[in-house]
Amino acid sequence: MKKLFFSFLTMLIFTAGTAQAQQVTLKASILSPIVKTGSFFAEYAFSPQMSAQLGYFQTGMKVKETSFDGFGITPEVRYFFFGEAPRGLYGAGYLRYQDFTLTREDTQATGSLTSFGGGALLGYQMILGKHFVLDLFAGPGFNAATVSGGGGEENFDLGTFGGFSPRGGITVGIAF
C-alpha cells in the first residue's frame, strides 16, 4: 500500500510540470501529530470542478489501553461547487483502508486490525498567494473492522477505527 501512495505521488509531481497552474497540491495535516500520526495528501484537479486526492497516514497512537501501530490509505473524489478545482467549497466522497498491529498494555495481548470504510465530507480549500494551500474539512464516516489474534475484538478498544466516526481536519501545503 505504501508503494501505491508513493507511485501516485510521483505521478502527480511529474504531471505538475505539464498541468495548468494550481492543478496539483501536496498537503500535510497540522492536527494529526497531536495523536502521534503523520498524514499526507496529494491532490490532482482533473477537470474544472473535480479533483482526486490520495491520502496516506502512519500512526503509533494509543486509545485507552490499546496501542495502534500501522497505516491507512484514503482515496477521495471532490466536487467543487463554485470556482475552479482545487479551490473553493467542495463535497467529497472517500474510501479508507487501514492496517494496524494492536497491543493492549495492561495484558500485553497483541493482534491485528484491518478496516475498510468510507464517508462523505464538506470542505473549503483556499490557495493563498500563488502556492500556499489551506484545506478545512469535516464529515461522517463508517469503518468495518476485523480483529484477529489477541483474543479478538472484545480485548481491544477500537476507538474510531471501527464503526461510525467523524472525520475532520486542517491541512496545509503547496500548489503547483
N, C-alpha and C positions, 0 to 999 in steps of 0.2 A: 504494500500500500504506500509506503514511503516513496518507493521508486515512481509510482503513478503520480504522486504530487509533484515530485521534482521534475519529472518529464513534462508535465503540464506547465509548470513554472518556466522551464527552459523554452518551451514552445511560445509562451506569452512574451518572454523577453526578446526572442528573435523576431516575433511578429510585431513588436512595438516599433521597430525600425521602419516597417512598411505601412503601419496603420496610420490613420489620420490622427491629429493631435488629440490627446486626452482619452484615448480608447483603452489603454491598459493601465491598471492600477495595481500596486503591490502594497499591502497593509499589514499591520500588526495590532492585536488587541492591547489596549492600555489597562484593562481591568483584569485580565486573566492571570498576571503574575501574583495577584493577591491570593489566589488559590493554587500557587505553585504550578502554573500551567503556561506554556508558550503557545499562542495561537497566531497563525499567519494565513494570509489570504491573497490570492491572485485573481483579478477580475478582468474580463475582456468584453468590451461592448461590440457586439457583432451586428447590431442594427441601430437605427436612430433611437429606438425606445427600449431595446432589450440588451441585457448582458448576461454572461455566465461567470460564476465565481466558483473557485475551488478553495476550500479551507482545510488546513491541517493543524492539529494540535497534539502536543505531547505533554503529559501530566505526571506528577508524582504527588497528588493531593491526598488528603485524609478527610473522611466523613465519619465523625464519631470514632469508633474503634477500628474502622476499615480503611486501609491504605489502598489507593488505586495507582498503579504504575502502567502506563500504556499510551495509546494514541487514538486519534479519531480523524476521519476524513468526511468533509461536508461539501458535496456539490450543490450548487444553488443556481436558480434561474431568476432573474429580476426583470420586472416590467416597470419602466419609468413613466409615470402618469403625465408629467409636464416636463418641458425642457428636453434635453438630449442626453442619452446614456453616455457616461455613467454619473450624471449629476441630477439632483432633484429628488422629489418624493417617489418612492417605489414600493411595490408589493413584490414579495418573493415567495417561492416555494423551495424547500430544501429536503434533501435526504441526509442521513447521517449513519455512518458505520463506526463502531467503537470496539476496541480490543484492549482488555486490561488484565493484569495479574493482580489478584486480591490477596491481602494479608490482614488478618484480624489480630490486632496487637495483644489483646488480653489472653487469647487461646493459642496464638501462633498458627491458626488454621490458614491454609493457603488454597487458592482456587483461581479460576479464570472466569472472566465475564466477557461475553460477546453481545453486542446490542446493535439493532438496526431500527431506524425510525425515520421520522420526518416531521415537517411542520410548515408553518406559514409565518411570514414576517412583514412588518410595515417599517419602513425606514426612510431616512433622509441622508443623502450624501452630497457633500459640498466639495468643490475644488477651489481652494483659495489661492489667489495668485495664479501662477502657471502650473504648479506641480504639487502643492500640499493638499492632501485628501483627508477629510474628516467624515466619518460614517457613523450614524447613530441608528440602532435598530432594536426591535423587540417583537415578540410574538410567542404563540403557544407551540408546543411540540409534544411528540409521543415517541418513546423508545421501548421496544420489546426486547427484554434482556434474558439471556440464558447464562446460568452459573453452573460450572462443572468443577468437581473436586471440593475439598474442604467441608463436606457435609451439606453442600447445596446452598440455595438462596437464603434459607432461614438463618444461617450463621453469619451473614454479611449484611450490613446496612448499605443498600444500593443508592441511597440519596436520589438525585435526579437522573441517574443513569438508567433507571427502569421506570416505566410508566409515564404519566403526564408531567410536563415540567415547562417552565417558561424559558425562553432563550432571549437574551438581550446582550447588547454590548456597545462599546465605543471603539472604533479602530481609527488609526492614523496611518498615513503612508504617503506615497508619491504616485503621481500620474505621469505617464509618458505620452 
